[in-house]
Amino acid sequence: MNAWRSTASCRWLPRSRRRPRSRPQRCWGPSSGALRLLAQYKARTGSLTVPRGHVERLEDGTEVKLGVFLSNSKTRRAKLTTDKLAELAALGLEWAA
């Protein structure tokens, strides 16, 4: 009951008193490191078959949902730029070539 009450009552608080929402990590940003983490995963496991629920950590402790990143990249490959596809193909992903 307390968990529901705290969640429900949060909606009625003024914005200044609400807890800040955490923003999702941008995977293609200059400091995201998703491609670096993908290369690290490949070096560690010898494969680029990443389970969808797999999470990797950056040095600063930030978590990147590597499996979701890879799955979304494959699904949206028609919308990716040639530079991004080339970066993925350089790692050895056949669908990006």
GIMO-V429723 format. One record per pair of residues at least 24 apart in sequence whose ideal C-beta (glycine too) atoms are under 7 Angstrom apart, sorted by sequence separation. I is the first residue (numbers start at 1). J is the second residue. If there is no record, write none. Layout:
i:I j:J
i:I j:J
This chain:
i:33 j:58
i:41 j:66
i:37 j:64
i:38 j:66
i:37 j:66
i:34 j:64
i:33 j:64
i:32 j:64
i:34 j:66
i:38 j:70
i:34 j:69
i:25 j:62
i:27 j:64
i:25 j:64
i:27 j:69
i:48 j:91
i:48 j:92
i:48 j:93
i:42 j:91
i:42 j:92
i:35 j:87
i:39 j:91
i:38 j:91
i:28 j:84
